[in-house]
Amino acid sequence: MNQFIKYIKKIEQTGITAELVQEIIGDHQKGHDHLKQLYDRYCVKPNGPKIFNRSPINYGTGESKNVFRLDDKVNNMLNNSFDSDIVDTKIGYIFGHPITYEADKANKPWNDEIQSFLLRSNASDQDAECGKFAAICGYGARLVFIDPDGEPNSECIEPWHVVLIGKDITCPDYSLYYYRLDGHNYAEFYDDQTVYFFSDESGEYRLDGEKAHLFDYNPLLGIPNNKELMGDAEKVISLIDAYDRTLSDASNEIEQYRLAYLVLKGASLDEEDTEHLKKTGVFELMDDSDDIKYLNKEVNDELIEHHLDRLEQNILRYAKSVNFGDEEFAGNVSGVAMKFKLLALENKCVTMEGKMTVALRYQFKVLCSAWEKKGICKKEHI
């Protein structure tokens, strides 16, 4: 996000303008496409996994018109969704039990207000969804707002639609949320007092209006997955692609078995014999040395299995994930052994928990700036 810090000085000098909004969105386009690609891959959409876009390799057939390719007739595109399993394993491990929020029980109005907010905003579901976006894309985004009933509420925002401007995305100086609706582009820019509304109906953004968002801090914040803002599967995407290719090619070999060349030893076929063969399926061999067989490639299945096993081990190792369906987790596993098997996953989850704690603390600081006006709490106490 450091690339957007440069806009802080511009905003402070001129204020937010339609031209500046257009520039920020253009600067964010590459990041937008990258994050959307990661999410499409997680959802296994047609434009997601790389294997879905592959074509048979063109080896050529030379100049001979009598040589035809058979290996391009089958092109399996098998996706092995390791990336979604890596994310789901982590999110289930962290949010399988929802986050517990506690307030000062001596301050009953504050405690009641927090419980009401958690219920109103479906906090357990929102926390899991924001965590999922963070694990997929490297960070999630959450918007705190005043709902039509006049009560504070919150929602998760798809991170590829959000630009967080500041040194720390958990408490950004400014935030930009841009999206497309009914064929038109819209943008909302947030600072610590105001939300500005922009629209683009003719190729250029224009300012439509502004209003106070009723908080004393920027209400659109980020939830990092880690300091590097990287998704959990980003480091192993090339390994996952290699696994997909290997398994797809192995499946091709199996299906292409029926396309093998027929070899006749001591015999030959003309067009009449070929038509007769198609009708009867019978060969007549005149000599003991004559033979008929298919020409097949020798497939080293042990090599393929070893290669796939190594790829899977490396994927889970470098993504710091585990396969709970593995036989290593079956039977009687001691508590110490189980702890070591889960150590990498546990450490990864601890990193995210720390980042999310900071973001949630800022969220309640934003909320308390509104509740303070009701005399319920003081934001300095968060």
Protein Blocks (a to p, Z undefined) as FASTA:
>chain_A
ZZmmmmmmmmmmnopafklmmmmmmmmmmmmmmmmmmmmmmnopaklcfklmpccddebj
bjbfkbccfklmpccdddddfklmmmmmmmmmmmmpccdddddfklmmlmmmmmmmmmmn
ommlmmmmmmmmmmmnopacddddddfkopacdddddfklpccedjblklcfbdcdddde
ehiacdddddfkbccddddfeopacdfbdcdehiabdfbdcddfbfnopafklmmmmmmm
mmmmmmmmmmmmmmmmmmpccddehiacdfklmmmmmmnopacdfbfkbccddddddddf
klmmmmmmmmmmmmmmmnopadfkbmklgcjddfklmmmmmmmmmmmmmmmmmmmmmmmm
mmmmmmmmmmmmnopacfklZZ
